[in-house]
Amino acid sequence: MAAPAPASSAVSAAADREEIVFLDVETSTPPRVLLLEFGAVVVCSRRLVDVSSYATLVRPADLDAVPDPTARCSGITRDTVADAPPFRDVADKVYDVLHGRVWAGHNIVNFDSVIIRDAFAEIGRPPPEAKGMVDTLPLLTQWFGPRAGDMKLASLADYFGLGKQRHRSLDDVKMNIDVLKNCATVLFLEESLRGVLPVQNMLEGATIRTQATSDPATNRDSNELVASHVEEMMLDTTTQMDARSSGVFSGFVELDDVSTESIKISVMLLHRCGPRTIFQHKGAQFQLSCPDLEVRWVSTKFLPKLSIMVDIPDNLSKVLVFCDNLAQSSSPEGRSNSPWKPLIKRYGNANRPTVRLNIATIVGGNTAMYSTQIYQKECNGVIPKLASRKVDAAELESMLQGNKVDAFFSLEIYDYQQNAGIRLVAKRLDVHI
């Protein structure tokens, strides 16, 4: 008979866990790959400071399968693990550390997470489930490039002068965190000098798409609860416009600066739930700003989620038509069997092009917050900030209906419940009053 799942005390409040757990496992070498050591560091997702750590050696059932020493020169020998506990004795603790949190590590999708699941399967226990995964191997390969060679953890550590990789779980976890911080700092400084800040996009790409939501036209993944921590950390540095003056919201391209030849499709393989397809413009995530869009109506069909239908100018229509055609022909979503929904619609005798702008909504239980930043723009150009996360749907509807908005939005490609297409998600709206 299979052993029971961990006691409730081990998994209490798992759904509410907001920390990130960086993890690493050490194993014997092929042909028999056996778990020899597990290590993890739990960090605050808002500040990346250590909350707790845990490490344990594991004695495999067959000690003869452990090379002496291992080919990876980790220093773990048969004698090292001979007196260690079997995995069954530490499974509760490992489960408690991992379950319900975002997992992070170097090549964890293809290696560490597989080893952990196999270890639980061998003792007849259900494995811990991740809220999401941040695999720093494809993440840094995508954003940091080949400058550190083969992008192995040892190569990255050597690049930053962090010392030699020891191939011991807890040491490697701490090295992985230091490598990630160093890479993010270098990218931030490089792109700051060029006036572009992709660090927020890099981290969002690493933490999105862990759980599907109910409506593709008006919804975002539930993992936005995790990504919102990154947004809050980066808000002061990525929002380079004074809320009380006119200007451009940093990271968003004005229409006059858009070159359709520079718009590309990029697929990021960062999660166990599959790839995420994004638009890029000149190497950065493609996000647009457009002033003076007239709100035709506010859609409240999927409350508490909101969206607005806005008339768009011809130059924006041309850019969006190009993106629609590019995504339909070049993206995995466009090549699926799902019918493609055109982004632009036309209404009335004037036949004006119209699009839906989705208000980014974080839903938790019976409550909802609007993560789209909403501002009120007065006739003299002054823009006092509105606490948009705290207003209710009725108040937002009243404020937006019939007014013009300056919109700052991203383009997100979806394929969900036999529908595919592009949805526009408003990051910020300046409402003319």
NUTI-134305 format. One record per residue: residue in three letters; y, z, x of N, C-alpha, C, CB in turn. Coordinates in pm, whole numbers, plus 50000, padded with zeros to 5 digits. Glycine has a CB too. Layout:
% residues N
ALAYZXYZXYZXYZX;...
END
This chain:
% residues 433
MET498805000050085500005000050000501245000050088500015012349904;ALA502234991850052503454990750132504225003750129504334979250083;ALA504855006650239505675018750246506885017150157506115021750391;PRO507405028150103508555027350016509795023450091508775040449945;ALA510795018650016512085015450076512735028350121513005007949976;PRO513735027650211514395039650258514975047850145515485036050355;ALA515025060950167515535069950064516955066450029515445084350110;SER517375070949910518705067549861519785072349955518935073349725;SER519545083350026520555088450119520825078650232520115101750175;ALA519805070450263519975060950372520765048750332518635056650423;VAL520865046050204521545033950159522675037050062520565024550093;SER523045049450050524095053249955525385046149991524305068449953;ALA526045041449889527345034749902527275022249990528375044349959;ALA526065016150001525945004250086526854992950039524494999450088;ALA526994991749907527814980949854529284982649890527664980149704;ASP529704994949922531104997549951531384997850100531525010449888;ARG530404994950184530594995850328531484984550377529244995650402;GLU532564988150442533524978150486533544976650637534904981850436;GLU532704984350711532694983050855531914970550897532094995650919;ILE532114966751023531334956251085530404962751186532254945451153;VAL529134958751188528204964351285527804953451385526944970251214;PHE528174955551510527744946751619526374951551667528794946551736;LEU525444942351683524084946451715523464937351820523234946351589;ASP522414942551883521664934951981520254940551989522364935252120;VAL519284931952012517914936452034517434931252168516984931851919;GLU516564938952232515874934552352514394932952318516074944552470;THR513784922652371512394919452336511594916252462512334907552238;SER510274916052444509414910652548509584895452552507924914452525;THR509124889352657509284874952671508084867652610509444871152819;PRO508254854652577507144847052520505944847252613507574832452493;PRO504744845352562504464840152426504544850452315503124834052424;ARG504494863552347504574873552241505924880352250503414883852252;VAL506764877952150508104883652147508064896152061509154873252092;LEU508174907652125508074920652056509364928552074506874928752110;LEU509754935451970510964943651975510754955552068511364948551833;LEU511634956952168511544967952264512724977452254511444962552404;GLU513884972552205515064981052199516034975652094515764981952337;PHE516654984752022517674981351923518934989251956517184984251777;GLY520084982651950521354989451971522414984051879521794988152116;ALA523314992751833524364988451741525594997251758523874988951595;VAL526754991151738528034998251736528734994651606528924994751861;VAL529045004651526529765002551400531255003651430529335012851290;VAL532024993351391533454993251419534234992051288533814981551514;CYS535444997251290536354995951176536784981351166537605005351190;SER536634975351050536934961151034538424958351037536354956050905;ARG539244968651023540694966651026541244967251168541394977050938;ARG540614975551256541194977851388540214975351502541714991751397;LEU538964972451472537924970151573537784981751670538214957451650;VAL537944993951620537685005851701536335011451660538815016551684;ASP535645017751757534305022851733534315034151630533675027751864;VAL533375033451536533175044151438531945052451476533025038251295;SER530885045551514529645052351555528785042551633528865058051432;SER527745047651697526815038951768525415044751759527245037251917;TYR524435036051781523035040351776522215030951863522505040451628;ALA521295036751939520385028752020519055035952031520975025952160;THR517985028352035516655034152051515725024152117516085038651914;LEU514885029252206513765021252254512685020952147513205026852387;VAL511825011052150510765009552050509455006652125511094998151947;ARG508425014352095507125012052154506345002152068506345025252170;PRO505994990552124505224980752046503784985452030505254966852112;ALA503114980051932501724983851908500834980152025501204977251780;ASP501174969152091500364964452204501194965452331499874949752180;LEU501024976252406501784978052529501454967452634501534991752586;ASP500244962152629499834952152727500644939252713498354949152713;ALA501284937452597502084925352577503444926252645502274922752429;VAL503784938052698505074939852765504904936552913505604954452747;PRO505584926252964505504923153107506024934953188506314910353141;ASP505654935653311506054947053393506514942253530504874957253407;PRO507834940253549508904941853451509064929153367510234945153521;THR509954929453267510184917753184510854906953266511024921253061;ALA510624894553226511194883253298512714883153291510644870253244;ARG513294889953191514744889953176515394900653262515124891953030;CYS514594907953339515124917953432515984928353360515954911153541;SER515564932253243516304942253168516004956253217515994941253022;GLY514954957553296514554970853339513654977853241515754979153364;ILE513344971653128512444977553030511014973853067512784972752884;THR510224983753104508844981453145507904988553048508604986453291;ARG506624987153073505634994252990505865009252998504194990853035;ASP506155014053118506395028453132507645032753055506535032153280;THR508665023953050509915027252980509665029852833510945016052996;VAL508815021552771508625022652626507345030252590508575008952564;ALA506605034752688505315041352659505505053752573504605045152789;ASP506575061252595506825073452519507865071652409507265084452612;ALA508305059152387509295056452283508645057052145509965042552305;PRO509415059352039508855059751904508455045751858509855065851806;PRO507435044551777507125031551715508225028051616505745031751644;PHE508315015251581509415010951492509365018051358509344995851471;ARG508175021151311508055027951182508855041051180506585030651150;ASP508935047851295509595060751300511115059651305509115068551420;VAL511635048051343513085046351352513615036651247513485041551492;ALA512715031451162513115021151065514185026150970511905016550986;ASP514095038850925515095044050832516485043650894514745058250791;LYS516585047751019517885048051086518425033951106517785055251221;VAL517565024851150517995011051169518475005151036516835002451227;TYR517735007850930518105002950797519475008550757517035006950692;ASP519675021350779520925027850739522115022150815520825042850761;VAL521915019150943522995013751023523384999650975522605013451170;LEU522404991650935522644977550908522914974150762521484969750954;HIS522244980650670522234975950532523624976550467521254984250450;GLY524014965450405525244964850329526494962950412525384977050250;ARG526344960850542527504958550628527534944050675527484968250749;VAL528674939650725528764926850795528154928550933530244921750804;TRP527224919650969526584920151100527304910551194525074916551090;ALA527444914751319528054906151421527264907151549529544910051445;GLY527214896151622526504896051749526394881851803525104902151734;HIS525894880651924525804867751992524434861651966526064869352144;ASN524394850951890523164843951851522304852451757522354840151975;ILE522944860651674522164869251585521514861751471523044880151529;VAL522094850351432521514843051319520124837851353522424831351278;ASN519974832251473518714826051511517774835251587518984813951594;PHE518264846851633517404855251714517344869751662517864855151857;ASP518414877351680518354891751652517984894751508519684898151685;SER518604887751413518314890551272516864887051238519274882751180;VAL516324876651303514934872751280513994883551333514634859151347;ILE514274888751452513444899351510513444911751421513944902951652;ILE514614915251368514714927151282513914925151154516184930051248;ARG514034913551093513274911050969511774911350996513684897350908;ASP511354905651108509934905751142509434920051164509674897251268;ALA510264928351227509864942151254509634949851124510914949351339;PHE510524947651026510344954350896509134948650822511614952850810;ALA508924935550834507784929450766506464934850821507834914150782;GLU506414937650950505184942551012504784956450962505334942851161;ILE505764964350915505424977650863505464977850710506394988250920;GLY505564965950649505514964950503506734970350433504324972150453;ARG507894969250497509134974450439510114963050414509764985050531;PRO510914963850308511954953750289513014955150398512604954950149;PRO513524944150451514514945050559515894948450505514564931850637;PRO516774953350590518174955250548518824941850519518984962950656;GLU519794941950431520514929650397521944930550447520474927150243;ALA522414919550504523794918950554524744914550445523884909450674;LYS525934920350443526994915550354527484901850400528164925750348;GLY527384899550529527774886850589527394887150735529294884150571;MET527484875950803527174875550946528284868451023525824868550970;VAL528644874151136529574867851229528784865351358530854876951255;ASP528364853051376527614849551496528614844651600526524838651466;THR528824852551704529874849151800529494837351890530184861151886;LEU528234833251894527874821551975528484808751917526344820251984;PRO528184804851792528834792951738530334794951714528174788851608;LEU530724807251682532144810051659532964806951784532344824651618;LEU532554812351899533314810252021533104796252077532934820652124;THR531934790352053531724776452093532704767352020530284772052064;GLN532934770251891533844762251810535284763751855533714766051663;TRP535684776251882537114778951904537494780652050537504791151829;PHE536584785152133536934787752272536564776152363536264800352319;GLY535624767752318535304755752392534424758152513536544749052434;PRO534264747852597533304748452708533864754952834532834734552741;ARG535044761052827535674766052950534844776853018537074771452918;ALA533984783952940533144794452998531724789653025533114806652906;GLY531544776553035530224771253069529314770352948529584779853174;ASP528104776452959527104774852854527304784252736525744777052912;MET528374792252737528744801352627527734812452605528904793452499;LYS526814814652701525974826452692526834838752717524804825752794;LEU526354850152668527134862352682527404865452830526414874052616;ALA526424863252915526604865853058527684856953118525284863753133;SER527724844453074528724835053125530124839053078528404820753081;LEU530234842952953531534847252899532014859952968531434849552748;ALA531094869252989531454881753056531924878953199530264891453057;ASP531244869853269531634866253403533004859453404530594857153467;TYR533264851153304534544844053293535704853953284534554834753170;PHE535494864853209536554874753191536474886353290536514880053051;GLY535544885653384535434896153484534984909453427536744897853552;LEU534084908953330533614921153264532354926953328533344918253117;GLY531894921053435530714926153501529454918553463530534940753467;LYS528344922953518527064916253497526394921453370526144918153618;GLN525824912153294525094915953174523824923553212524744903553089;ARG523594935153151522464943553187521214940753104522844957953172;HIS521374933752993520264931352901519674944552851519174923052969;ARG520544954052822520194966052749521054966152624520404979152836;SER520474969652512521074966952381522504972352368520214972852273;LEU522704985152390524014990952366525044985552464523945006152376;ASP524664983552588525584977852686525974963652646524954977852826;ASP525004955852600525304941952562526194941452437524004934252537;VAL525994950752345526844951152225528294953752265526354962052127;LYS528494963652352529864966852394530484955252472529874979652480;MET529664948352551530164936652623530534925552526529104931552723;ASN529744923852420530024913552319531364916252252528904913052214;ILE531644928752217532914932352154534074929452249532914947152112;ASP533914933052377534974930552475535204915552494534634936952609;VAL534124907752496534254893252509535024887552390532874886652520;LEU534674891852270535344886652150536834890052153534704892352024;LYS537164902352191538574906252198539324897952302538704921252232;ASN538684895652416539334887652521539544873252477538504887952648;CYS538534867352414538664853552365539784852452262537344848652304;ALA539804861852167540834861552062542224863052123540584872651959;THR542354871652224543654873652287544124860952358543594885152386;VAL543214854452433543574842152503543984831352403542404837152589;LEU543214829652296543544819552195544884822652130542454818952088;PHE545104835352099546354839352035547544835952125546354854352002;LEU547454839352252548564836852344548774821852365548324843752478;GLU547684814352381547814799952401548494793252284546464793652425;GLU548014796752163548534789952044549914795152006547574791851927;SER550224807552040551564812752014552594804652092551664827652052;LEU552254800752215553174792852297553404779052236552634791552439;ARG552434774352159552594761252094553124762551952551274753852093;GLY553364774951907553924776951774552914776551663554954766851748;VAL551614777151698550554776951598549694789251617549714763951607;LEU549244795551507548424807551517547104805651444549184819651460;PRO546024801051515544764798251448543834810151443544064786851515;VAL544244821751499543304832851509542854837451372543934844451586;GLN543784837851276543384841951141542364832251084544614842851049;ASN542594819151106541634809251056540284811051122542154795051079;MET540274814151253539024815951325538224827351264539284818651473;LEU538884838551237538164850051185537764848151040539014862551199;GLU538644841250962538254838450825537024829550821539414831750749;GLY536994819650912535834810750915534574818050949536054799751014;ALA534694829151015533524836651055533034846350950533794843951180;THR533844848850848533454859150753533424854350608534374870750764;ILE533564841650586533584836450449532194831650410534594824850436;ARG531944831350279530754825350220529514833650242530544811650277;THR529544845950195528324853950200527714856050063528614867250264;GLN528484854149958527924855749825528674846649729528004870549778;ALA527964838449654528614828949565529214836049445527614818349518;THR530254829549386530924835149270530684826349149532424836549296;SER531254830149040530834824448914531504811248878531084834048807;ASP532714808348928533394796148885534074789549004534404799248775;PRO533674777349042534204771149161535664767349149533404759149195;ALA536164764949029537534760249011538554771249024537684753648879;THR538144783649003539134794349001538754806349084539374798748862;ASN537634805249156537064817149221537004815649370535684819949167;ARG536894826949441536614826949584535434835949608537854831549666;ASP534834834349726533644842049756533944856949758533044837749890;SER532944864949721533154879449719533434884849857531964886449659;ASN533084877349960533354882150096534824882050131532594873950195;GLU535684877250039537114878150060537534892750074537864871449945;LEU536744901850018537014916050037536964919650184536024924649958;VAL536064913150258535984915350402537094907750473534614911150456;ALA537274895050437538284886850503539684892450482538224872550453;SER539914899550370541224905150343541644915150449541254911550206;HIS540664922150510541004931550617541614923950735539754939550662;VAL541034912550766541564904450875542964899650839540644892450905;GLU543154895350713544464890550671545514901450684544404885550528;GLU545154913750647546104924550657546454927650802545564936850589;MET545454926950892545714929451033546654918751090544404929851112;MET546474906251045547214895151103548524892251031546364883051104;LEU548804898750920549904894950833551234895350906549964904050713;ASP551474905950983552754907251048552984896751154552874920851109;THR551904891751217552074881851322552004867651270551034883851428;THR551264865151163551134851351114552244847751017549784849451045;THR552864857550953553974854650863555254854950944554034864850745;GLN555664843350993556804842651083558104839751008556564831951188;MET558104840450878559314837950803559814850750740559084827350696;ASP561084853650756561704865050691561674862850541563164867350741;ALA561194872550466561064870950321562404869350252560344882750263;ARG563504872350320564814871450257565594859150302565624884050286;SER564934849750366565624837850411564754825650389566024839050559;SER565334813750402564564801550386563874798250517565454789850341;GLY562844790150512562114786450633560704782250599562094797850732;VAL559884780850701558504776250682557554787650711558194764150773;PHE556614789650621555564799650637554644794950749554754801950503;SER554494803050854553774798850974552344794550942553774810151076;GLY551924783451007550564778550989550434768350878549664789850963;PHE551514765450806551484755750697552324743650735552004762150564;VAL551774731650709552404719250751553274713850638551354708850792;GLU554514710250671555384703650572554934689150556556884704350616;LEU555194683750438554704670350407555224659850504555104666550267;ASP556484661050546557044651250638556364651450774558534653650655;ASP555644662250804554994663550934553504659950929555154677650987;VAL553024655950813551604652750798551324638650848551164654250652;SER550324637450933549814624550975548374623450926549894622751131;THR548134614150833546774613150778545764609250885546744602850664;GLU546224602550991545304598951101544804611351174546004589451200;SER545554622551161545184634851231544374644251145546414641851281;ILE544064640351020543284648850931541804645950952543674646550782;LYS541054656350983539634654951011538814664950929539364656851160;ILE537534662150917536584671350855535814678550966535604663750759;SER535714691750955534964699551054533984708550982535924707951144;VAL532754709251033531714717650975531454729251070530414709550947;MET531604741651020531414753451102530124760351061532624763151090;LEU529184761451153527874767551126527924782151168526734759851201;LEU528424790651079528664804551118527874814551037530094807651107;HIS527164810350932526564820250843525154816750802527414821850722;ARG524424826950766523074824950715523084817550582522364838250699;CYS524234817250514524334810250386524734795650404525334817150295;GLY524694790550528524934776450548526294773650608524794769250420;PRO526604760650628527834756750694529044758050602527714742550743;ARG530194758850663531444758750588532244746750635532234772050608;THR532644738250542533374726150574534874728550556532904714350486;ILE535664724950657537104727150649537834714250688537544738850740;PHE539094713450642539994702950688540734707950812540994698850576;GLN540924698950906541764701951022542834691351037540924703051150;HIS543994695751086545124686651112545604689451253546284688551007;LYS545424679851343545794681351483545114693551545547314682551498;GLY543864695951507543054706451567543154720051503543414707651706;ALA544074721951409544224734851340543824733251194545684740151352;GLN543464744451129543124743450987544294737650910542734757350930;PHE543974728150822545004720950749545424728850626544514706950708;GLN546684733450628547274740350514548654734350490547344755850537;LEU549024732950365550234725550329551294734450266549894714250234;SER552544730450284553644736550210554394725550137554614744650305;CYS554794728550014555514718549933556484725849841554524709749850;PRO557794722549846558774729349761558914722849624560124729649830;ASP559494730549534559984725249404558894718749319561074715249428;LEU557734725249309556694720249220556894726449081555284723449275;GLU556904718148981557124723148845555814727548782557804712248758;VAL555804739748730554604745248667554504739848524554624760848669;ARG553454732148497553244726948361552714737848269552264714948363;TRP551664744848314551154756048236550344765148326550294751048117;VAL550084777048274549284787048344547944788148273550004800948350;SER546854786648346545524787448287545004801748294544544777848357;THR544674807448179544134821148172542704821148119545034829948084;LYS542024809748129540694808348070539694817748133540214794148083;PHE539874820448264538884828548336539484841748382538344820748456;LEU540264848048295540884860848331539834870548385541594866948209;PRO540194878648486541544880748538541994870148638541644894148602;LYS541174859948661541574849448755542564840048687540334841548805;LEU543524835348766544574826548714544654813848798545924833748712;SER545114803348736545464791148808546644784748737544254781248817;ILE547364776348810548504769548750548364754548772549834774748810;MET548784746748673548844732348685550264728548719548354725248554;VAL550444720948827551784717448873551894702348891552124724649005;ASP553074696948859553364683048891553634681949041554574677748808;ILE553174671049101553354669449245554074656349276552004669849318;PRO554834655849385555534643449421554564633149477556634646349524;ASP555044620849486554174609849530553674611649673554904596749517;ASN554524617149761554064618549900552954628849912555234622549991;LEU552994639549832551884649249831550644642949767552284662049755;SER550864635049663549734628349596548984619349693550234620149476;LYS549694612049778549054603049874548214610849975550114594549946;VAL548754622150022548014630350118546744635950054548894642050171;LEU546854640949931545704646849864544654636449827546144654349740;VAL545084624449790544134613649763543374610149891544864601149708;PHE544074609750004543414607050131542364617950160544444606350246;CYS542744630650141541804641750165540614641050070542514655250150;ASP540874637649945539804636549846538784625849889540384633049706;ASN539304614349929538414603349970537664606950099539214590349990;LEU538364613450193537724617250319536604627250295538754623150415;ALA536864637350213535844647550187534664641750112536434659050108;GLN534924632850018533844627049939532934618250025534404618949822;SER533514611850127532724602550209532144608950334533574590750248;SER532774619850383532414625050514531844639150515533584624750601;SER532054646950409531614660750410530194662050355532574669450329;PRO529454672550394528134674850333528204676350182527484687250393;GLU529294682550134529444684349990529604671049918530644693349960;GLY530364662049981530584648849921529324640449917531654641549995;ARG528414642950011527174635050017526034641549939526744632950161;SER526334652549870525304659049790525084651449659525684673749761;ASN524154656549579523864650149451524824654449341522444653149409;SER525704663949371526644668849270527744658549245527254682249313;PRO528114656449118529224647349090530524652649148529374645048939;TRP531334643749203532604647549267533724647849162532964637649382;LYS534444658949157535554660349062536864656649133535624674849005;PRO537574646549088538834642549152539834654149153539454630449080;LEU540564655149261541524666049275542744664149186541964667349419;ILE543204651749174544444648949100544114644248959545294638149175;LYS544844649748864544734645448724546104640248680544254657248632;ARG546114632148574547354626648521547434629448372547454611448548;TYR548604634048329548784638048190550044631448133548874653448178;GLY550014629148001551204624847929551604610447955552344633647964;ASN552664606447884553144592747894553714589648031554204590047788;ALA554264599848096554864597648228553814595248334555734609448267;ASN552554599148305551444597048397551704603348534551174582248414;ARG552344615148534552654621948659551394627948720553704632748635;PRO551254626948852550104633348915550224648648909549974628749062;THR549114655048875549094669548855547874675348924549084673148703;VAL548034687348982546904694049046546874708649001547004693049202;ARG545704714649019545524728848989545684737049117544134731548924;LEU546544747149113546664756849222546014769849178548154759049262;ASN545004774249250544314786549215545004798549279542854785949260;ILE545204809049199545734821549251544564829249311546454829949138;ALA544664832449441543564839449508543404853349448543804840349662;THR542214856249399541954868549325540804876149388541664865649178;ILE540984889149410539924897849458539484906349340540384906649579;VAL538244904549297537714911849182536714922149230537054902149080;GLY536914934449189535984945149222535714953649100536514953649338;GLY534514952649045534204960248923535064955448809534414975248946;ASN535804964648747536654961148634538104958948674536584971948529;THR538394958848804539764957348850539904944248927540184969348937;ALA541154939548938541434927249011542784928649079541404914948918;MET542894922549198544154921949270544394907449308544144931249395;TYR545664903549316546004889949351546444889649496547124884449258;SER545614883149580545934882949722546894871849758544674881549803;THR547164862749666548244853249686549554861049692548274842549573;GLN550354858349794551654865049803552634858349708552204864849950;ILE553214866049619554164860749520555564865949552553744864649375;TYR556524856749561557914860449585558764854549473558394855549724;GLN559914860649450560884855149355562074849949433561334865949250;LYS562364837149418563434830549493564654829049404562974816649546;GLU565714835749441566934835149361567714822449394567804847649386;CYS568714819549309569444806949323570214806049454570394805149206;ASN570554817449513571264817449641570324816849761572134829749651;GLY569014815249734568034813749840567434826749888568644807049953;VAL567944838149843567374850949882566014852649815568314862549845;ILE565024857749890563664858749840563184873149850562714849249917;PRO563494881649751562954895349754561454895049731563644904349648;LYS560714903149806559264903049792558824910049665558624909549913;LEU557834904149599557204910349483555854915849524557064900249366;ALA555524928049481554214934049513553164927349426554224949549490;SER552754915449466551944906949378550544912349357551854893049435;ARG550034920949447548684926049429548614935749311548204932949556;LYS549744941149269549724951849169550084947049029550684962749210;VAL550634934849016551014930148884549784925748807552034918748894;ASP549894925648673548744921448593548864906648557548634930048466;ALA547804901248495547744887048465548864882748371546394883548405;ALA549154891048270550194887548173551554886548240550234897948061;GLU551844895448333553114895248403553244882848491553274907748487;LEU552144879448559552164867448641552344854848556550884866348722;GLU551634854448444551754842748354553184841048307550814844148233;SER553814852048266555194851548219556144847048330555624865348166;MET555904851348449556774848048561556674833248600556444856848680;LEU555444827748595555214814248645555474803348542553824813148694;GLN555194806148417555244796048313556624789448306554894802148177;GLY556654776048321557884768448303558834768748419558574773348185;ASN558504775548528559384776248644558914766748753559454790548698;LYS559744765348855559354757848973558904767649081560524749049024;VAL558024762949170557524771349279557544763449409556094776449249;ASP557814770549517557524765349651556134770349685558604769849759;ALA555214761149711553804764949726553334763149869552934756649631;PHE552554772849916551884772450046550394774250016552434783750145;PHE549584764050045548204764349996547234758150096548104757149863;SER545964762150082544884756650163544024747450078544024767850225;LEU543244739050144542334729850077540904734250108542584715050122;GLU540134737350006538784742450025537784733249955538664756949972;ILE536784728950028535764720049974534624728349918535234710150083;TYR534164725249799533094732949737532004723749683533654741749625;ASP530824729149671529694722849602528944733949534528754714649701;TYR529154735549404528644747249334528264743649191529674758649335;GLN527064747549151526574745549015526784731148968527274755148919;GLN526314721749052526314707449021527724701849003525514704948896;ASN528674707749073530024702349079530504703249222530984709848982;ALA531154692749270531704692649405533124687249400530824684249501;GLY533914691149500535284686349506536124695049598535894686049367;ILE537424693849583538394701849661539164710649564539364692649743;ARG539334723249600540214731849523541354736449612539444743949465;LEU542514737649555543704742149627543904756949597544964733849586;VAL544004764949702544164779349687545534783449739543034787149761;ALA546344788849651547704792949689547644805549775548574795449563;LYS548204804549896548344816249982549664823449954548254812050130;ARG550674815449917551984821149885552684812149784552844822750014;LEU553384818349691554204811249593555594817649590553534811449452;ASP556624809549608558004814049589558464808749455558944809249706;VAL558624817849359558944813749222560464813249204558304823549118;HIS560974801649159562394800049135562784807549008562774785149125;ILE563784816049017564244823348898565734821148875563954838448913;
END
